Amino acid sequence: MAAACLAPTSAIAQQALPESDLKAQIMVRALLFVEWPADAPAPGQPLVVCVADAHPASAALERLAGQSINGRQLLVRRTTVAGLAACQVAVVGPAMLAALKSPMRGVLLVCDTPGALDAGAMLNLQADQDRVVFDVNLSATRQAGMDISTRLLRLARYVRRD
Amino acid sequence: MIQSRRLLDLLARRRDAGLLLIAMLTMAFLLGVLEYLHLSHQFERDLQTGADIVGRTASAAVVFDSPREAAEILKAFAAMPDVSGARLQRPDGSMFAAYAREAQAPGWLQRHGGQVQVGVDVLANGAAVARLALTADRGATWATLLSMLGGLLGIMGVALAVTGLISRRLHAAVRDAEDRTHFLAHHDSLTGLVNRATFTQALESTVEQAQAGGAPALLLCLDVDNFKLVNDTHGHAAGDQALIAVADRLRALVRDGDPVARLGGDEFAVLLAGDRCEDAALRIVQGLLETFPRRPIGPSHQRLGLSIGIARVPGDARTAADAMHCADVALYQAKRDGKGRHVFYSAALGDVQRQRLHLQLELRQALANGQLQLAYQPIFDVAGRLCSLEALARWQHPEVGWIPPGEFIPVAEEYGLIVELGLALMTRARQDIDTWRARGLAAVPVALNVSALQLRTEDDRQRFLAHLATLRFQPHEVEFELTESVVFEDLHNPDSILVHLQSMGFTLSIDDFGTGYSSLAYLRRMRCRKLKIDRSFVRDIHIDKDNALMVESIMRVAHSLGMLVVAEGVEKPAEQGCLAALGCDLYQGFGLARPQGADAIEGLLGQHRADRPPVTMIEADLAH
C-alpha cells in the first residue's frame, strides 16, 4: 500500500546505452537483492535466467551471462513457457505472461510492459523519459516464496504490498 | 614550646591532607583516563555500527548508481547527534554522496574536543562498491567523562571533608593526651607543682645566669615536720591533703613565674631570683613558719610545721647540685635545731656538714674493721644487787680516740648506717657474753638499745630477727630497750616485731619514758616488762616535788600494769633514797656505776655471782 514514491534518477540511464542493455543491466543488478527460497536452487548452483527468444533484452542479457550474483554464476537460457519452471528468473513479454496460469514457486517474473504488475509480474521495468525505473509486486513475489530486500524496495518507483 | 608543637602538628596535618588530596586526584586522573578509553572505544563502536547500518542500506543505491537516494539514506545520521558529516565515496575515490549536519554554533567542547573518523566498506555482491566515512565530534564523550569526573570529585571532596573533620577531632584528642602527658612528665600529679627534673632545669639556668653576673637567687628547701606522723596517725589521705595545703600556700606566697616544686615525699623547693629575692624569701618564711602552722588542715584539724633551709646563689654555691646540697644542709640544721624554723646556709654549717660526712666515712670503715665496742652500765635493785647491764655503743677511733655516741649515732642515722651499727653491736654483745661465760662469770642480761630507724623497713626487720637467730641469743642473755617512737611505729604494724620478740620470751623495756608520746594507751597494749623513767624526772627528785609527784604517778601506773620501774640518771644517794621510798624497783646512773668496758665490768660480774638469786626473785615477784 505504501508505494515507494521515490523516483530515483538512475545514473545508468544517463549512460549512452541502448535501452535493452540498460534494462538488462538493471535486471541483473536487481537480482543482487532478491532472496530465493532456501531449498531451490541449492547454494553454489548457477542462477538461471530464462528469456523468451523474442524478448528485446534477450541478447543484452546473454551478454551479461557468466557474471557472479552473490556467489552464483549467472546463466541465460532462451526458453518457451514450458521451460520456465526450471528457471530462477523469467524475463517475459506480455504474451508469455498471459500464458502463465499461476505463479511458479521460486521463479521471479520480470517484465518491461506497462501494467504487467497487475498481470502477475513481480518486477516491472519501465522507461520513464530517458530513465529506466521499476515497480515491484512484493506480495506476488512473496507468494512465490521469494523476498526482495528493502534496500531495493527503496529504489523502486512503486511497490505493491497487499 | 607547646605552640611550636601545635604548629608542627598543623603542618603535619596539612601535609597529610595534601598527600591524601594528591592520592585522590591521581586516582581520579587514572579513572578518568580509563573511562576516556572506555568511552572512546564505545563511541567508535557505536559510530561503526551506525555507519554499518547506513552503509548496508545505501548499498542498493550505489549499485543502482543513485546518489540522490544515497544522500537521502545518509540523512539517517541526523539521528546520531555526534555525527557531523558523512561521505560516501566510490572505490576510485570520487564522491558519490555526502551528508553534513546543519551548521549550529558549536559548543566549547565541540570546538576543542577533537573529532573521530570511522569508515566502513559498502558491500554488494561480495565486493566493496563504495566506502562510507563518518566524521564525529568527541564532545559528547568529553561531556560524559567530565560529568563522571565531576561526580567522582564531588564524592571525594565530601569524603575528604568528613575524614578531615574526624581526623581533626582525633588530633585534638591526641593533642590533649599529649599535653596531659607533657604536664605529668613535668609536674607532680598530687600538688600540680613542677617536679624535681623540671625544677632542676630551672635551677641550673638560674645558677648559670647568676654565675655570669646576673641577678642573685635564693634556693629554699622545705620539709614538713613530722610528716610521717601525719600519715601514720591520720592516714595517707590526710597526708596528701597536708601536702596539697603546703603546695597551695607556697603558690600563694611566691610571685608568678617563681618555680615551686615538690621534690618528692614531703620535700618542697622554691627558687627566688632577682634583687629583691631576700624580701620574698622572708615573706615566704614568715608566711609558712608563723601563720601557716596555726591553721588546722583537713577534717583531722592537723597543724603542720615546716623547716626551711636556704642557700644563696652564687654566694654559697656555683652549681645547681651544690645549691641543692647547701639548702639541704641548712634544712637539716633547721631540723636539728628543733624544727619549725629556717636556717641560712653558712660556711660554718658547711664545715659541720663536711665533718659529719667525714665522720660517716670513718664510721663505715669502723664498722668494717670492728672498731665499735660496747660499754656496759650496771642496773641495780634496791638492795644494790646487779640485775642487768645496759649496753652502750662506744667507738674507739685509732687516731682520735673515743668518739661519744651523741656524735656518731646521729651521723649513723642520717646516712643510713644505723641498721648496720645495730647488727654490729649485737655481734659484739654476743662476743662479750661468750667471753664472760668462758671465764666462769655468771652473766646478767644485757640490754640492747633498738632505734626506730633500725626497724623501719620490712627488710630491716627481717635482718634484725635473722641476726638474732644467728647469734642464738636466749631471753636470759639479752633484753631490748626501745624508745617510745619504736613502740609507737611498731604498734601500727600488723607484723609487729615487738610482739614477735615478746612471744620469743625476750624482755622489753621502754626507754626515756616521759619525754616523747608518754601514751598510756600503748603502755597498756604492749605490756613491756620494764619502764625506764627519763633522767630529767629523776634529777633532784628529793628536792623537786613536781618530779617526785610525776615519778610516783608513773610508778603507780607501771606497777598496776605489772611493769618494773627503772630510774635513769641516778647520781646522788639522796635521789636514790627518795626513789626507794617511792617504791622504785631498779636504779641506773653515774652515782651508782659508770659504763665500763667488757673487761672492766668483769670485776663487778665476779662479785655479783654470789648474790645473783635475789635479783631474779624480785623480778619474779613483781611480775605477778
Interface residues (C-beta under 8 A of the other chain):
Chain A: L6 P8 T9 S10 A11 I12 I26 R29 L32 F33 S68 I69 N70 G71 S149 T150 R151 L152 R154 L155
Chain B: R56 T57 A58 S59 A60 A61 V63 F64 D65 S66 P67 R68 E69 E72 I73 A124 N125 G126
